[in-house]
Amino acid sequence: MIQRSALPSPATTLKRGAARRGHIPRHRAAATAAVVCALAVTLAGCGGTTKKDTDNSGKADSGSGAKANPDAPLKKGLKLAFLPKQINNPYLKILDTSGIGAAREFGGKGKEVGPSDASASSQVSYINTLVQQRQDAILIAANDPNAVCGPLKQAMKKNIKVVAYDSDTAPACRQLFINQASSEEIGRSQVQHLAKQLDYKGEIAILSATQNATNQNTWIGFMKDELKKPAYKNMKLVKTVYGDDDDQKSFQETQGLLKAYPKLKGIISPTTVGIAAAARYISDSSYKGKVVLNGLGTPNQMRKYVKDGTVEQFALWDPKKLGYLGSYAAAALASGQITGAEGEKFKAGKLGEYTVGKDGEVILGPPTVFDKSNIDKFHF
Amino acid sequence: MKPRWDTAVGVLLVAVFVTGLGTTDGFASRDNLAFAFNDIAEVALMALPMTLLVVAGQVDLSVASMLGLSSALTGELWDKGWAFETIVPVVLLVGVAGGLLNGWLVTRVGLPSLAVTIGTLALYRGLASVVLGSNAITDFPETYAKWAVDTTTVPGTFLTYPVALFIVLAVIAAVVLHSTGLGRSLFAIGAQEDAAYFAGIRVKRIKLLLFVVAGLVSAFAGVVFTLRYGSARADNGQGFEMLVIAAVLLGGVDFDGGKGTVFGAVAGVLLIGVLKNLLTLNDVANEVQVIVTGLLLVASVLTPRMITTVSAWRHRRAATTS
């Protein structure tokens, strides 16, 4: 409670006029700013710590110390934790559920924990927690390749194995990365599939996600490279548009493309949001049956358009296999079969044998193509 | 004696902590405690100026956006090859400038702080995106990063340096709020602004000062956050403003102004941190954690009022029966 006597005396009101005009404070503020700036410049002049001084781009130190024993059996009772980008991401949920199922196959115990938002730093507290719970391996789909780095290195120091899946961390911060498919294969195969559908002629366009999405641009790079081959001399990429992985924007961009390029014969959309929006537009337009749409999509989103003939085929890796492979890879690490060094081999249950590639990458394999004949077998 | 909500939160904090020690494996380890408290360091730092603001009947929703702007700027300048020793004062100046803008709009233009800072919440976050786009800048100097991470602690304790700094600043905030004329002025402004004005308190100047301090501390929190995660991004600390305000309200600081203690706010922020850590260790889903925090918050706003209403009702009944 405030007591009246505690308040400053009314006499101070007299001075308020001067203060309100602000001459004194403004001068003082300017002076302070000047001093701070001068100080900053001085410090800069003295050199100081700049980016050049700290080129600490660490290489993966996996494999150092420990030796792999390819004949070691998978340990029983391994504790694996899946840490997706966010807990309610339906795609990663399929992956994690499949991985947890795989863990059951080899007598391990899997669980999924994670934040409800996919911000860069929200995964960090979960990593710490998993370390405290002494899990045997952490499988992470990283929201930010570097924000999770420190804690993951801590985990590895405590002999917890770290496997990245879906989205990689910086290579020094994990032992393995389970890659859905090689970027080159994803890029080239989409052009190959579309070319076959178009009989290798006509104008085509790409409907991508955001302009600076790393994976999209890598794929598009390989698509352009593939198109340079003589077999595609009658095909021309006329435009790449960006739907920003926003349903409405992708829808409008498709509409715009087809209006601007009346001779357009095919569209590749290597993003699940884009291909679904494009299919929705085409299915209700006069372009249905005339323009071929291909790309990366999920069976659940695309089922309707495959059945009504808007889309003949599209591709995606099978998230179930990805989770399954991740689980076995983590178990192989935790059992000492592999250390994450290039050339090591391990068995991934019913998927067969896999080899660790450069920078600790394990590639799942070519994307699965979905069409009328097989789409009903997939539910994701 | 009147029950005090901030004491109750303090007791609750101790109770939760002791429960954690008894029930949860791994909670008591030095590593975990260092991590758990360091994990809320930025929120805790920003809660201090927020407490002073709320006591004075103001609020600053732009703190987390300022953190993001500071983080983005730190990253961008670092990437451009600036010396870290130069970046920090520059970023802090930007914090001061942001605070001045908030304060100027509130005190000189006369807009309510809630409206102003909703605007600057978007503005500062937007600027952060302009500065850095969707890039992430990493590889900050180890010489500075080691002071922010949870693996470096004050020797012999589980206190990390950001947490130690928070303790020092909390003591300063407590002294300023509870035993100086300035502190008493804040209560007066929060309780009755016009009365405070006519009592000769320099209401506008004090409010301006509070916003500047909030901007400065938020910018500093941005540097800490950037070093701690080793990643500068425009979306760093998104949504932290709600955590900060939740912690302050949970600690019994009255949103109407004029009431509250620094102790309560500190207890509130620690309670949120410890609860989060304990629930995560016990594999409680994130959604449930959010619900727990939400319920606590509602309880913290509701309970003191219910107590007042009930005691007033008892008073009246006692008066009529006698």
Interface residues (C-beta under 8 A of the other chain):
Chain A: I2 R4 A6 L7 P8 S9 P10 A11 T12 T13 R16 A19 R20 P25 A33 V36 C37 L39 A40 V41 L43 A44 C46 G47 G48 T49 T50 K51 K52 D53 T54 D55 N56 S57 I87 K111 V113 G114 P115 S116 D117 S119 A120 S121 V124 S125 Y126 N128 T129 V131 Q132 Q133 R134 D144 P145 N146 A147 C149 G150 Q154 A170 T210 N212
Chain B: D25 G26 F27 S29 D31 N32 F35 D39 W78 D79 G81 W82 A83 F84 E85 T86 P89 V90 L93 G133 S134 A136 T138 D139 F140 P141 E142 T143 Y144 V149 D150 T151 G181 R184 S185 F187 A188 A191 A196 F198 A199 G200 I201 R202 K204 R205 F225 Y229 G230 S231 R233 D235 N236 G237 Q238 G239 G258 K276 N277 T280 L281 D283 A285 N286 E287 V290
